[in-house]
Amino acid sequence: YREHLEELVEERTAELRESEERYRSLFDGVPVGLYRTTPTGDLLDINQALVQMFGYPSRDDALAVETTGLYVDPEDRERWRRVMEREGMMRGFEARFYRHDGTIMWVSDTARTVRDEQGQVLHYEGSLEDITQRKEFEEEIRRQKDYFEALFVNSPVAVVTGDLEAKVSSWNPMAETLFGYTQEEAIGVDLDELVAADDSLREEAVGYTDQVRNMGREQSTTKRTRKDGSLVDVELLALPLVLAGERVGFYAMYHDISERKAIELELRRQKEYYEALFVNSPAAVVTVNREGKVVSWNPRAEQLFGYTQDEAIGQDLSLIHI
């Protein structure tokens, strides 16, 4: 009987040893960090992936560390503990941890509580995934988003985006100033109904919108209507909006050139005024450049000197007998 019992014990021991080896092989073979820790933060067991993740020289070195000291923000540990006590498990808890060399990494923690038959907490076990690259990528995306939002908000020209149905999807502060519609009034409304309400502009505006929605490009000097019905001179640049190779809408930039147009009109009026004075002057008026060549020759000069304007312009004034 004793021999039989000893054989059973040996077989059972061998089975347990084999089971332990299979467990350890699986435990150490998975590519994510696995751990088991006491409620006070002492590590009971970790796998090789976790040792490598935190950069410790050996498993024993890592086991000697209290988990509470690994958190960059101690409050994260407290939040983790409260959730575990209340829920008994958690998924995707994100926190920053110190590596062995003092550098910081982001980790995603999924864990569960293991209790005894009386409901007392025996330990926690879970897995850690290094998400540092993902968090850095998300941060870069956020910075780029903030950068382009700042460009959009602070742009000195009106910037508008629209969807494939030409409904306004964004409307920057300068668009509010230029056209008189608030962002709340503009978003969701057909763009051409807002800024090309005048019948004389509608056909042109709809044509431009259709062209851009069909992957075209429009750049022109035109007019658009404000909320009060007045017309404003603008330089328009409109382009299709393509994200990840997919056409999702368009964006348009409107530069208010009313002041420039007013200056151009005034210069044109002054030019016409002085040209009228020049042409109708009762006296012969001649202008020359620095080389002494005739630049202008008014009708009275033709009458007085006998040379036509065509004959005089470009000639050396000293060679013309006047």
C-alpha positions in Angstrom: 0.0 0.0 0.0 2.8 2.4 0.9 4.5 1.8 -2.4 1.3 2.4 -4.2 0.8 5.6 -2.2 4.3 6.8 -3.0 3.7 6.1 -6.7 0.6 8.2 -6.6 2.4 11.0 -4.8 5.2 11.0 -7.3 2.7 10.9 -10.2 0.8 13.8 -8.7 4.0 15.7 -8.0 5.1 15.2 -11.6 1.7 16.4 -12.9 1.9 19.5 -10.7 5.5 20.2 -11.9 4.4 19.7 -15.5 1.4 22.0 -15.0 3.6 24.6 -13.3 6.0 24.5 -16.2 3.2 24.8 -18.7 1.8 27.8 -16.7 5.2 29.4 -16.5 5.9 28.8 -20.2 2.6 30.4 -21.1 3.0 33.2 -18.5 6.4 34.2 -19.7 5.6 33.6 -23.4 2.8 36.1 -23.9 3.9 39.4 -25.5 2.1 41.6 -22.9 3.2 42.2 -19.3 1.4 40.1 -16.7 1.5 40.7 -13.0 0.0 39.6 -9.7 0.1 42.0 -6.8 -1.1 42.3 -3.2 -3.6 45.0 -2.1 -0.7 46.9 -0.5 1.2 47.0 -3.8 3.8 44.2 -3.3 4.5 42.3 -6.5 3.9 38.5 -6.2 4.7 37.5 -9.7 5.5 39.1 -13.1 6.3 37.7 -16.5 9.4 38.3 -18.6 7.5 40.7 -20.9 6.8 43.0 -17.9 10.5 42.8 -16.8 11.5 43.9 -20.3 8.8 46.6 -20.5 10.1 48.3 -17.4 13.7 47.7 -18.3 14.8 45.9 -15.1 18.0 43.7 -15.3 16.1 40.7 -13.9 12.8 39.4 -12.7 14.1 39.4 -9.1 15.1 43.1 -9.4 11.6 44.0 -10.7 9.8 41.9 -7.9 11.7 43.9 -5.3 10.0 47.1 -6.4 6.7 48.4 -4.8 4.2 49.2 -7.4 3.1 52.4 -5.6 6.5 53.9 -6.5 6.1 53.2 -10.2 3.3 55.6 -10.7 4.3 59.1 -12.0 1.1 60.5 -10.4 0.4 58.8 -7.0 -3.3 59.7 -7.4 -3.5 57.3 -10.4 -2.7 54.4 -8.0 -5.4 55.6 -5.6 -7.9 55.8 -8.5 -6.9 52.3 -9.6 -7.4 50.9 -6.1 -10.8 52.5 -5.6 -12.1 51.2 -8.9 -10.8 47.7 -8.1 -12.4 47.7 -4.6 -15.7 49.0 -6.0 -15.9 47.1 -9.3 -13.6 44.1 -8.8 -12.1 44.7 -12.3 -11.2 47.3 -14.8 -10.2 47.6 -18.5 -7.9 50.0 -20.2 -6.9 52.1 -17.2 -4.3 54.5 -18.6 -1.5 55.9 -16.4 2.1 57.0 -16.6 4.8 54.8 -15.1 8.5 55.1 -14.4 10.8 52.7 -16.1 13.9 51.4 -14.3 16.0 54.1 -15.9 13.7 56.9 -14.8 12.1 57.5 -18.2 8.3 57.7 -18.4 6.0 55.5 -20.4 2.2 55.3 -20.8 0.6 52.0 -19.9 -2.9 50.5 -20.3 -3.9 48.3 -17.4 -6.6 45.6 -17.4 -7.0 43.8 -14.1 -9.3 41.8 -11.9 -9.6 41.1 -8.1 -9.1 37.6 -6.8 -10.9 36.9 -3.5 -11.1 33.9 -1.1 -14.2 32.1 -0.1 -15.0 34.7 2.5 -14.8 37.5 -0.1 -11.5 38.9 1.2 -9.1 40.2 -1.4 -6.2 37.8 -2.0 -4.5 39.6 -4.7 -4.9 41.5 -8.0 -3.8 40.1 -11.3 -3.8 41.8 -14.7 -1.9 42.8 -17.8 0.0 45.9 -18.8 0.4 47.2 -22.3 2.9 49.9 -23.3 0.9 52.5 -25.2 3.6 55.2 -25.2 3.8 55.4 -29.0 0.0 55.6 -29.3 -0.2 58.4 -26.7 2.7 60.3 -28.4 0.8 59.9 -31.7 -2.4 61.1 -30.2 -0.6 64.1 -28.7 1.0 65.0 -32.0 -2.5 64.8 -33.6 -3.9 67.0 -30.9 -1.1 69.5 -31.4 -1.7 69.6 -35.2 -5.4 69.9 -34.6 -4.9 72.8 -32.2 -2.4 74.4 -34.6 -4.8 74.3 -37.6 -7.7 75.4 -35.4 -5.7 78.4 -34.4 -4.9 79.2 -38.0 -8.6 78.8 -38.8 -9.8 81.0 -35.9 -7.2 83.7 -36.3 -7.1 83.8 -40.1 -7.3 87.4 -41.4 -9.6 86.2 -44.2 -13.0 84.5 -44.1 -12.6 80.7 -44.2 -15.6 78.5 -44.7 -15.9 74.7 -45.2 -18.8 72.9 -46.6 -19.9 69.3 -47.0 -20.7 67.5 -50.3 -24.2 69.1 -50.3 -22.7 72.6 -50.0 -24.0 73.0 -46.4 -21.7 75.1 -44.2 -19.8 72.9 -41.7 -17.4 75.5 -40.3 -17.4 79.3 -40.3 -14.5 81.2 -38.8 -14.7 84.6 -36.9 -13.6 86.6 -39.9 -16.5 85.1 -41.9 -18.8 86.4 -39.2 -17.2 89.8 -39.5 -17.3 89.8 -43.3 -20.8 88.4 -44.0 -22.6 89.3 -40.8 -23.8 85.8 -39.9 -22.8 84.2 -36.7 -21.4 80.7 -36.7 -24.6 79.4 -35.2 -26.6 81.1 -38.0 -24.4 79.8 -40.8 -23.6 76.2 -40.0 -25.9 73.8 -41.7 -27.2 76.3 -44.3 -26.5 76.2 -48.0 -23.4 78.4 -48.6 -24.7 80.1 -51.7 -28.0 81.0 -50.0 -25.9 82.9 -47.4 -23.3 84.7 -49.5 -24.8 84.8 -52.9 -28.4 85.8 -52.1 -28.4 88.5 -54.8 -30.0 87.2 -58.0 -27.1 88.6 -60.1 -24.6 86.4 -58.2 -26.5 83.2 -57.7 -25.8 81.5 -61.0 -22.1 82.3 -60.9 -21.8 81.1 -57.2 -23.7 77.8 -57.8 -21.4 77.2 -60.8 -18.3 77.7 -58.7 -19.6 75.5 -56.0 -20.4 72.7 -58.4 -17.0 73.0 -60.0 -15.2 72.7 -56.7 -17.4 69.8 -55.5 -16.4 68.0 -58.6 -12.7 68.3 -57.7 -12.1 71.5 -59.5 -10.6 74.8 -58.3 -11.8 78.3 -58.4 -9.9 81.5 -58.0 -11.5 84.8 -58.9 -12.4 88.3 -58.0 -16.1 88.7 -57.5 -18.8 90.0 -55.3 -20.8 88.4 -52.5 -23.7 89.5 -50.3 -23.7 90.3 -46.6 -26.5 89.5 -44.2 -27.9 93.1 -44.6 -28.1 92.6 -48.4 -25.2 94.8 -49.3 -22.5 93.6 -51.7 -18.9 93.2 -50.9 -15.9 92.8 -53.2 -13.9 89.7 -52.5 -11.1 87.6 -53.8 -12.3 84.0 -53.7 -10.2 80.8 -53.5 -12.1 77.6 -53.3 -10.7 74.0 -53.3 -12.0 70.5 -52.7 -11.5 69.1 -49.3 -10.0 65.6 -49.4 -9.3 63.5 -46.3 -7.5 60.1 -46.5 -8.1 60.1 -50.3 -11.8 60.6 -49.9 -13.6 63.8 -51.1 -15.6 65.1 -48.1 -16.5 68.6 -49.1 -14.7 71.9 -49.9 -13.3 75.0 -48.3 -13.4 78.5 -49.5 -11.5 81.6 -48.5 -12.9 85.1 -49.0 -10.5 88.1 -48.9 -12.3 91.4 -48.4 -10.9 93.7 -51.1 -13.5 96.5 -50.7 -10.9 99.0 -49.5 -8.6 98.1 -52.4 -11.4 98.4 -54.9 -12.3 101.8 -53.4 -8.7 103.0 -53.8 -8.5 101.7 -57.3 -11.7 103.5 -58.2 -10.4 106.7 -56.7 -7.1 106.4 -58.5 -9.0 105.8 -61.8 -11.1 108.9 -61.2 -8.1 111.0 -60.5 -6.4 109.6 -63.6 -9.4 110.4 -65.7 -9.6 113.9 -64.1 -5.9 114.7 -64.8 -6.1 113.2 -68.3 -9.1 115.5 -69.0 -7.1 118.5 -67.8 -4.2 117.4 -70.0 -6.3 116.9 -73.1 -8.4 120.0 -72.7 -5.8 122.3 -71.5 -5.7 125.7 -73.4 -1.9 125.5 -73.1 0.5 123.1 -74.8 1.5 120.5 -72.2 4.5 118.2 -72.8 6.1 115.8 -70.5 9.5 114.1 -70.9 11.4 111.3 -69.1 14.8 111.5 -67.6 16.5 110.8 -70.9 14.7 113.8 -72.4 12.3 111.7 -74.5 8.8 113.0 -75.0 6.3 111.0 -73.0 3.1 112.9 -73.6 2.0 115.6 -76.0 -1.4 117.1 -75.7 -3.8 118.3 -78.5 -2.8 122.0 -77.9 0.9 121.0 -78.4 -0.1 119.4 -81.7 -1.7 122.7 -82.8 1.0 124.9 -81.5 4.1 123.0 -82.9 2.6 121.1 -85.8 3.7 117.6 -84.7 1.1 115.0 -84.1 1.2 113.0 -80.8 2.4 110.0 -82.7 5.3 112.0 -84.3 6.4 113.5 -81.0 6.2 110.7 -78.4 9.5 109.0 -78.1 11.5 111.7 -79.8 14.3 113.7 -78.1 12.7 117.0 -77.2 15.8 118.9 -78.2 15.5 117.6 -81.7 11.9 118.8 -82.0 11.9 122.4 -83.3 9.6 124.1 -80.7 
